[in-house]
Amino acid sequence: MNDLKDQFLQRSITGLRDLAARISPLDNSATMEKGLSAEAFRLLHTIKGTAQTFGLAAAAKLAHEIEGHLSSSDSVPGELLVLGISQLIDLLEEREGAGHEDIFKDLHAGETRKTNALLISRITRETYRLFSDIEKGRLFSAYGNGSLIYCLDAVFGLADFTTGFKTLKERLDERCETIATLPGGNEPGKIAFRFYAAVGEDSGIEEIAREFGGGLERLNITSGAGLFEVLSQIGKHGLDLARDLGKEVNIVISLDDLDDVPMDRSQIVFDTLLHLVRNAIDHAFISKGTIYIAVCIKDAGLVVTVEDDGAGLDPEAIRSKAMEKGLIGPDGTLAPEEIIGLIFSPGFSTAESVSEISGRGVGLDAVKTLVEDSGGTISVTSEKGSGTVFEIFLPKM
C-alpha cells in the first residue's frame, strides 16, 4: 500500500507542478484553453478519488473544490488556480501544519441569485452536502428546468483509470450535462466514482451505463407518487414566503416514492411541515440558508426530519422567556435538552414582536399535540449558531 501511495503522490505532485507552470503565463482574466482545462480536470479527478482512498481527506476536498471551479462556465483567474494548486501540493506532501485558506471566497462575490430553489429527489442530505456550491447550482438549475437526474456508478482499475474515466466522461458529455462527480466505495486495486447527470428524454444514458458496467439510478420522484404533491406544496409555499421576506432560501427534500402512506398521515405531514418550514424561514435565517426535509419509512412508521442551517436556538433566551411566563422558577435547574424542549410549551414564543407569521405563541405546541394525538413523537435538537433539527415519528395505522 505504501508503494502505491508513494507512486500516486509522485505522479500527482509532478502533474500539478507541470499544470501550474502552464497556467501561469495565461491572462488572469481568461478562461483556460479547452485542452489544458480537460487535462487539469482529469488530473484533479484522479487526485480527488485516490487521495480519499489513502486517507488524505483535506487534499481530496481541495482537489474537488478546484475541479468545481475549473468545470464552471465562468472564467477563473489563473493566479487563483496556481495558488490553489500550490496549496494542494502542500497537502499531498503532508507538510506539518499544511492547510488551505478559502482562496475562492470572493470569486463570485458580485453575483446575486435570481431565485430561491427547490429540489425534491432521492438525493440524501449527506450526499447533497458533498456537492460544491457550483455543483449545487447546476443541480437546482437542471431540476428547475425539468431535466431527469441520474446517478451512474462506475468502477475503474488503477491501471486503466485515466483512460476509462476520460472515455466515460466524454460519452456522458455527448448525451447530457454532468452535474457532479463524487468518489464511490473503493475496492482494493480499483477506483469508484459516482456521476450525477442531468438528461433529457431518450438521452441514452442507460446504454452508457450498460457499456461501462455501472449501476444507474433515477433520482427524480414521479409526480403524484406518495407524498410528492404534499412536499411540493410545502416547498413552493416556503420559497414564496422567503421571497416575500427578502431572504434567499433553498429547500432540499429527500423522499422515496412511499406510495402506501395513508391520507390521514399525509395530512399530518402537511400540517406539521407547514409550521416548521414557516418557522425556520422566519426565525432561523437572517438573510439566507437551506432547509433539509427527509421522509422515509423506518421502524414500522414514518420518519420526517426537518433541519435548517440557521442560527440555532438560544438556550439562555428560552430560559429567560420561560421564567418571564412562569414556566420555570428563578432557581429551576434544567438540563440543556429540557430547556430546548420548552419551545413546545403552550403560548411560548421568543419573538420580540407579532407578525403575520409568528410571535403569538401559537404553533409548536399545536404541532406537538397533533403529532402525539396521532400516536407519534416529536423531538428537537439544536445548538446556537449551528442550526436546528426536528424529528417526527408517526406509527403506521
N, C-alpha and C positions, 0 to 999 in steps of 0.2 A: 504493500500500500504506500509506503514511504517513497519507493521508486516512482510509482505512478504520480504521486503528489508532486515530487520534485520535477518530473518531466512536464507536468501540467503547468507548474509555476514558471519554469524556464521558458516554455513556449509562449505563455500568456504575457509575461513581462517583456519579452523580446518583441512580441507583436504590438503591445501597447506603446513601447518606446518608438517603434517604427511609425505607428499611426500618428503619434503626437508630432513627430518630426515632419510628417507630410501635411498635417493640418496647419502648423504654424505659419507658413507663408500665405495662407488664404486670407482674403479680405475678411475682417472680423464681422462684417455685417452680411456676408454671403452665405447661402446655403451650400453645404458640401456637394461637390460634383457626384453624380449618381454612382459611379464605380467605387469611389472611395467610401461613400456612405454605406453601400451594400457590404463592403469588406469589413468596415467598422462594426456594422450591425451583427454580422456573423461572429466576429471575434468576441464581442461583448456578450452575445447569446451563449457562446461556449463557456465563457468565464462565469456567467451567472449560474448556469446549471451545475457546472463541475465544482465551483467554489463551495456551493451548498453541500455537495457530496463530501467534501473534505473538511467540513465544519467551519468554513470561512464565511460566516453569515454576513458580517459587515461588508466584505468585498462583494458578495453576491448582491446585496442590497444596492450598493453604489453602482455596480455594473448595470443593474436593472434600471436605475434612475437615469444614467447616461443614455442607455439604449432607448428609453422612453422619449427623451428629448431629441435623439437622432431620428426617430421614426415619426416625430411630429411634422405636420405640414409647414410649420413656421421655421424661419431661419434661426440658427443658434450661433451666437458669437464664437468664433474659433478659439479665442483666448479662454472662454469658459470651458470649452471641451478639453483643451490642453490641461487646464488646472484640474478638472475632474479626473482625467486620465492619470495625472501625476499622483493625485490622492489615492486612486485605485491601486497603483503600483506600490505605494507605501503599505497599503493594507495587505496586498498579496505577499509582500516581503516580511509581513508580520513584525514591523518595527515597533519597538516599545513606545506606547502612547500614540500609535497611529490612529487616526480618525479622519473625519471629514466634516467641514462646515457646510452649511446649506448654500452652496455657491450659486444655485439656480433660483433662489428665492425671489429675486427681482426680475426674472426673465420675462414673466407675463404680468408684471405689476400693473401695467396700464390697461389691461384687458378687463372688461366687465362682462359678466354672464348675462345673456339675453333673457333667459327664462329659468325658473326653477325646474327641477326634473324629477320624474317618477320612473321607477323600474320595478316591474313585477316579474319574477323569474324563479328558476330553481337555483340560482347562484346564491350560495350561502354568504352570510355576513363575513365569515372568516376569509373566504376567497375574495370577496369584494374589497376587503381592506388591503389585500396584497397588490391590487392594481395601483399604478401611479395615477396622479391627477389627470395626466393626458389620456391614459387608457380609460379612466372613468368617464371622461368627456366623450370619447369615442363610443363607449357603451351606451350612455344616455342618448346620444345623437342617433345611433343605429336603432335603438328601441323606439325612440320617438318617431322615427321615420317609418316604422312598421317592418323593419328587417327581421328576419329569423336569426336567432342567436344560437350558435352551436359550440360545443366543446369537443375537440378532437384530441385524443391521447395518442402519442407516438413514442416509440422506444427505438433508440439507435445504439449500435455497438460503438465502443470507443474508437475503434479503428476507422469506421466509416461515418462518424458523426457529422463532420463538416460537410461532406458531400450529400449525405442523406437529409440533413437539416436544410441545406440550401435548396435541394430539389423540391422538398415538400413545401417550403415557404414560397418558392416560385409558382408551384402548382396552385397553392391557395390564392396567391395574388392575382392569378389569371381569372379566378372564379368569384372571389369575394374580398371583403375587407378584413384584414387581421386586426382584431381589437387589442389583443394582448397575448403574451406567451408567459407561462409560469413553469418552473421546474416541477416535474412529476415525482412519483415514488421510484427512486432508482434501485436497480438490481446490480449485483456485482458485475463489473465489466460492461455495463450499459448506462445510457443516459436517457431519461424520460422527460418529455415536455408535454404541456397541455396548451393547445392552441385555441383561443377564443375568437370566433369569427362571425361576422355579420354577412348574411347571404340573402339573396332574393329567391323566388320560386325557381325550381329547375336549375339550381346552381351546379349540381353535380358533385356536391361535397361528399355525398355517400360513396360515390365512385372513388374519390380521392382517399377516403378512409379505408376502403377495401384494398386499394392499390398499395397503401403503406401499412396495412395490417393493424390499423389503430382503432380504438373504441370511439364511438361517436354518440353524443347525447344532445338532443334538442332541449334548450333551456327555456324557451318560451312556454308560458302557460296558455292552454287553449281557452279562448273566450267562452264564458258560460260554464266552465268546469269548476265544480266545488265552490269555494269561497272567492273565486276570481272577481265576480261582479261586486261583492261586498267590499273587498280590499281596493278595487279600482275606484269605487265611490269615495272611500275614505282618503285614498291618496290624492285624488283630484281636489277634494274639498280642502285638504291640507295645503296643497300648492296655491289654491285661490286665497286662502287665509293668509299665508305667508306673503303673497304678493300685495294683498291689501295692507299688511303691516309694514311693507317695505323691507322684508327680510329675504335672504337667499337661503332656501331650504331644499335639500334633496331628500326624497323619501324612497328608501330601498326596501323592497318586500320580497322575502323568500318564502316560497309556497310550493307544496306538491299539489297534485290535482285534487285530492280529498273529495271525491265525488259523493261520498256517503255521509257527509255532515248533515245532521237533521236541521230543518228550518229554524227550530227554536234556538239551536246553538248558533246558527248564522246570525240571528237577530241579537243575541247576547254579544257576540264578537263585534258586530257593528256598533252597538250602543257603547260598549267598553272602549273600543278603539277611537270612536269619535271624540270622547272626552280626553283620552290620554294624548292623542295627537294634537288636539287643540291646545291642551295644557302645555305640551312641550314647545310648540311654536310660540306661544305667548310668553312663557316663563324661562325656558331653557336657553334660548338663544338671544343674544343682544342684537346681532345683525345677520348671522348665517350659521348653518350647521346641517347635520344629517340625522334623520330618524330611521332606525332599522326596525323592521317588523318581521318576525318569523312565525309561521304557523305550521305545526306538524302534529302527527299522531304519536303519542308516547304514553306508556304505562296505562293502556286501556282508556285513554282520554285525549282531549285536545289541549295542546300546549301553545299558548300565544305569548310571545315575548316582544316587548316594546322597549327599545333602547335609544337614547339620544347621546350625542357627544357634546352636550352643552355644559352649563355652569355647574350642574350638580346641586344637591340640596345642602343647605347650610344648617347643621345641627344646632348651632347657637341661636340662629334666627327662629328656628322651630321651637326650641326650648323657651325662648323669650315670649313668643306669641302664645304658647301653651300656658305659661304662667299667667299672662295677661287675661286669658279666658278662663282661668281657674281649673284647667285640665290637670295641672300638677302644682304642688306646693313649692314654695321657695327653697325648701330643703329636700325636695324629692330627688332621689338618686335613680337614674335610669341608664341602662346600657345604651350604647350608640344606636343599635338596631331598634331599640324601643323608642328612642327619640324620633328616629326617622318614621317609625310606624304611626306616630301621632298625626301625620298628614291625612290619615283615614278617619280622624275624629269628626263627628257631625259639626258643621259650622266652622271648620278650621280653614283658614287662609292666611298666608303671609303677605298677600298683595297689599300694597300701600294705598291703592285706590281701586274703585269699582269701574270696570269697563264692560263692553258688550260681551267679552269673552270670559272674564274671570273676576274674582275679587269679592263675590258674595258668600263664599264659604259653602257653596253647593257644588258637588262634583265627585270628589274621590270617595267620600263616604257613601254616596249613592252607587258608585261603581262597585265598591266592596260589598254592599248589601245585595246588589244584583247578582254578583258572582257567587256569593255564599248562599243565597236563596236557591241557586241552581245546583247546589251541592259542590261547588268549586272552591278554589282558594286563590288569593292574590297576595303577592309579596313584592317588596321594593328594596332595592339596594342602591346606594348612591355614595359618592364621595365628592366633597366640594371641589369644584374645578375639573372633575373627571366624568361628568355625565351621570345619568340615572337609568336604571333598568327595572321595568315592571315585568313580572312573570305571572301568568294566569293559567290555572289548570281547570278544565271543565270535564268532568267524567262523562263517558258515553251514557246515553239514556238506555 
